[in-house]
Amino acid sequence: MNSERWNEVDAYIEAKLIGYDEALEAALRASADAGLPPIAVTPAQGKLLHLLARVHGAGRILEVGTLGGYSTIWLARALPPGGALVTLELDERYAAVARANVERAGLGERVELRVGPALDSLRALAAEGAEPFDLVFIDADKQSTPEYYEQALALTRAGGLIVVDNVVRGGALADAASEDAGAQGMRRFHDALAAEERAQATTIQTVGGKGYDGFAIALVTEAQQP
């Protein structure tokens, strides 16, 4: 098995189970035209996020790492009437592309986009006394993921989900000597998962259009006490 076959399988899944969606395709085109890196979740992964949010009945969603808003659209479409999504992006140029993509998809009223360092934005949400989130998706700089996870725990209700992307790093997760800062960040993140008594978690390896990687999912069993 190789990446060519993985891509073929992804294409088959997309054709059979997802189909063409103009708003999502437009978001990808606009992101590419603006020179954003092609690192958004795949359509199959986007639909997985959408289904997780729907199954979980998520009315409040937090996303760490907006990029061009592709995953934002998938998640925001899962919200019930009156639901809300807060998404955090460091780069104002990326944020501008994402805002346009979200508006084009008709989701502007559901999505609040905050620009700045994610840790600052997460701490600001806590300081504001933000209502707890039902689902958190973390897909930002990998070396800082342990810190994002720690802050997300404080913002997630008991029974909420935290989903983290790109945690396997092509297998480098298992290499203690890896010089990849992202892999070392994900090793520290797994240390945090293992030590955390307020959540139950697992990690799943994946292959597909984004190569060999994986995602982690944590169920928050106990909300942080104020």
N, C-alpha and C positions, 0 to 999 in steps of 0.2 A: 504494500500500500504506500502511496506517495501523495504529495500535495496536489498533483493533477487530479487524482481520483477523488480526493477529499473535496476539491472544488466542483467536480462533476456531481457528486452526491448532494452538495449544497444547492447546486443549480436545480437538480431534480426535486428536492424538497421545496424549494422556493416556487417552482412551477406548479407542483401538486397542491401545496398547502397554504401558500401565501398569495401568489398572484401579483399582478401589477397594481401599484398604488401611486397615483400621480403626485400626491403631496410628499410622500416619502422619497420618490424618485427625484422630485424637484429639489428636495433638501440635499440629496447627495450631489446633484449637478451643481447647485449653488455653492456647496462646500468645496467641490473640486475647482470650480471656476475662481473661487476666492483664494485658492492655494492652501486650503486647510489640509493637514495630513490625512491620508485615507485610513484612519484607524477607528472609525465608528463600528459599532456592533454590526454583525451580519443581519440580514432580514430574519433568518431563523432565530438568532439570538434576541433580536428585537421583539419578535412575537412571543418568545419564551418570557421575557420580562413583562410583556403585556398580559399574558395569561396568568403569571404569578400574581400580578397586581389584582386582576379580576377575581381569581380564586380566593385571594386573601381579603377581598372586599376593601381594598385600600382607598380611603378617602383623602388621605394626606400622604404625599410622596415627596421625598427629598432625593435629589440627584447631585452627586459631587463629580463634576466634570461634564460640561455641556457640549463642548466642541461645536459642531454645527447644528445641534438640536435634533439629530436623527433619533436617538434613543429617547429623547424628551418627548417627541411626538408619539412614539409607541406607548410610553408610560402614561402620558396625559390622556390619551384616548381610552385608557382603562378606568379613568376616574368616574365615579357616579355623579349625578347632578349635584352641584354645590361643592364638589371636590376641588382640591388645589394641589399644585406641584411647585416646589421651590427648587430651582436648579442653580448651581454655583459654577462660575467660570472665571478663570484668572485673566484671560486675554480679551481685551475690549473688542479687538477686531473679530475674534471668533464669536463673541457675544452678539455683535451686530448681525452677523450672518445667521446665527441661531434665532434671534428675534424675528428676523424676516421670514425664516422658514416656519417658525411656530405660528406666526400671524397668517401666513399663506395657508396653513393647515386648519385655520379657524379655531385655534386653541389659545389665542392670546389672553383671553380673560381667565383662563385656568392656570396660567404659568407665570410665576414671578422669577425673573432672572436677576441674580445678584453677581456683580463683577468685583473681583478682588481675590487675594489669597484665600484659599478654601478654609484654612484653619481660622483665619480672622472671621470669615463669614459664619462658620459653624459656632464659634464662640459668641458672635453677635446674636445669633438665633437663641442660644441658651440664655444670654443676658436679657434678651427681650421677653423671656418666658414663653417662647413659641409653643403652641399646642403640639403635643407629641405626634410623631409621624408613625404611620402604619407600615411603610416600606421605605427603605433607603437603598439606593444604588450607587456604589462607589466605583468610579472609572476615571481616575485622575492620575497624577504622577505617582508611580508605583513605590518610590522610596518613602513617600510620606503616608502610605496607606495605613500603617499601624496607628498613626496619630488621628487620621480621619476616622478610623474605626472606633477609637476611644471616644471621640467627640460624638460620633453617631449613636453610640450606646446611650449617651446621656439624653439624646433627643428622640429616642424610639420608645414607644409604649411597650408594656409587657404583652407578649404575643405578636409583636411586630417582627418583620423580616429585614435583615441586612444582606444584600447581595453584592459581592465584590468580583470584578472582572479582571482577567489577565493575571491570575495568581500562580500559574504553573511555569510561565516564562520559558516555554520550549523545553521543559525538563530541568532547567537550572534551579528550580525550587529545591531539588534534592541535593544540590551541590554546595556544601558548606564553604568551599573555597572559591565559589563563583565571584568574578570581579564585576559582575553586572549589579549596579546599584539597585535596580528594580528587583532583581532576584533576592538580594539581601533584604530589601524592604519587605518582600513577601515572606521571607523566612521569619522576620520579626513579627509580621502580622500573624503568622501561624502560631508563633509562641504566645501571642496575645490571645488568640482563639483558644489555645489549649489551657491557658491559665484563667480565663474568664469564667466565673461561676454564674454569671447572670445570663448566659447564652449557651445553646447547644448548636454545634456547627459541623459541617462536613465540606470537603472539597471534591469536585468532579473534574477529571481531565477531559478535554475536548479536542477534536480536530475539525478542520473545515476551512472556510475561506480566509480565516485569520491564522491559519497554520495550527501548530500544536500548542495548546494553552489549557486554560481551565478557569472555573469560577468557584467561589466559595459562597455558601449560604448559611446564615446564622439566624436561629430563632431566639429572640430575646425572651427569656423566661421570667425576668424580674426587672421592673423599671428602676432606674436610679432614684434614690431617695433625695428629695430637695434639701 
